[in-house]
Amino acid sequence: MLIMQTLRWRPQHGHGIGQAIKMRSGDLLTIEAGSLYPALHRLEGQGLLEAEWKVSENNQRAKYYRLTAAGRKQLSVEESKWDLLVKAISLVRKPT
C-alpha cells in the first residue's frame, strides 16, 4: 500500500520510492532494497504498476514505475482495509 500511495502523486524510480516513504514517515519507516524491488516486480506482474526505463535526475538509467488504473483501484481497496483495521484495533484498545 505504501508503494502504491507514493506512486499516486507521480512516477518514480525504486530508490526514489524508498526515499519518499522514509521521508514522509519522519524516518520511522525504511524499506530495504531486498524488499522494495521484489515488491515492485510483484506489483508490476499483477498489472498494478507499469514501468519504463528513463534517465534519472542523476543522469543514470533507472526504471520508473507508475500506478495503473487497476493499481489506483487496488489502492482504494487497500486503504479501506487499512481504515477498517485501524478502527478495529482502536476498539480493542478502548477500556471496557
matplotlib code that plots the C-alpha trace (Angstrom):
import matplotlib.pyplot as plt

x = [0.0, 2.8, 4.5, 1.2, 0.4, 3.8, 3.2, -0.2, 1.4, 3.9, 6.0, 9.2, 12.2, 12.7, 15.3, 13.0, 10.1, 12.1, 13.3, 9.8, 8.4, 11.3, 10.9, 7.1, 7.2, 9.6, 12.4, 10.3, 9.9, 12.7, 12.2, 15.3, 16.1, 15.8, 12.1, 11.3, 12.4, 10.7, 7.5, 7.8, 8.2, 5.3, 3.0, 4.1, 3.4, -0.1, -0.8, -0.9, 2.2, 3.8, 7.4, 9.7, 13.4, 14.4, 17.3, 17.2, 18.0, 21.5, 21.8, 21.7, 19.4, 16.6, 13.3, 10.4, 7.2, 3.7, 0.3, -2.1, -5.9, -6.0, -3.4, -5.5, -8.5, -6.5, -5.0, -8.5, -9.4, -6.2, -6.9, -10.4, -8.9, -6.4, -9.0, -11.1, -8.0, -7.2, -10.8, -10.8, -7.5, -8.8, -11.9, -9.9, -7.6, -10.5, -11.1, -14.4]
y = [0.0, 2.4, 1.9, 2.5, 5.5, 7.0, 6.5, 8.1, 11.5, 10.8, 8.2, 7.4, 5.1, 2.5, 4.4, 7.5, 5.4, 4.2, 7.7, 9.2, 6.6, 7.2, 11.0, 11.0, 8.7, 11.0, 8.4, 5.8, 3.5, 2.2, -0.3, -2.2, -2.8, -6.6, -6.0, -3.0, -4.3, -7.7, -5.9, -3.6, -6.5, -8.4, -5.3, -4.9, -8.5, -8.1, -5.2, -2.6, -0.8, -0.1, 0.6, 2.2, 3.0, 6.7, 8.8, 9.9, 13.3, 11.9, 11.2, 7.4, 4.9, 4.0, 2.1, 4.4, 3.0, 4.4, 3.4, 1.8, 2.3, -1.2, 0.0, 3.0, 0.8, -1.6, 1.2, 2.4, -1.2, -1.4, 2.0, 0.8, -2.4, -0.3, 2.1, -0.9, -2.4, 0.8, 1.1, -2.5, -2.0, 1.2, -0.6, -3.4, -0.9, 1.0, 0.1, -1.6]
z = [0.0, 0.8, -2.5, -4.4, -2.3, -3.1, -6.8, -6.6, -7.0, -9.8, -11.4, -9.5, -9.6, -6.9, -4.9, -5.0, -3.7, -0.8, 0.0, -0.2, 2.2, 4.6, 4.4, 4.7, 7.7, 9.5, 9.1, 11.0, 8.0, 5.9, 3.1, 2.3, -1.4, -0.8, 0.0, -2.2, -5.6, -5.3, -4.2, -7.3, -9.6, -8.0, -8.3, -11.9, -12.6, -11.1, -13.5, -10.7, -11.9, -15.2, -15.7, -18.3, -18.4, -18.2, -17.3, -13.7, -12.2, -11.6, -15.3, -14.7, -16.4, -14.0, -14.1, -13.4, -12.0, -12.3, -11.0, -13.5, -13.4, -11.8, -9.3, -8.4, -7.8, -5.7, -3.7, -2.8, -1.7, 0.4, 2.0, 3.0, 4.5, 6.4, 7.8, 9.0, 10.7, 12.5, 13.6, 14.9, 16.8, 18.3, 19.5, 21.1, 22.9, 24.5, 28.1, 28.8]

ax = plt.figure().add_subplot(projection="3d")
ax.plot(x, y, z, "-o")
ax.set_aspect("equal")
plt.show()
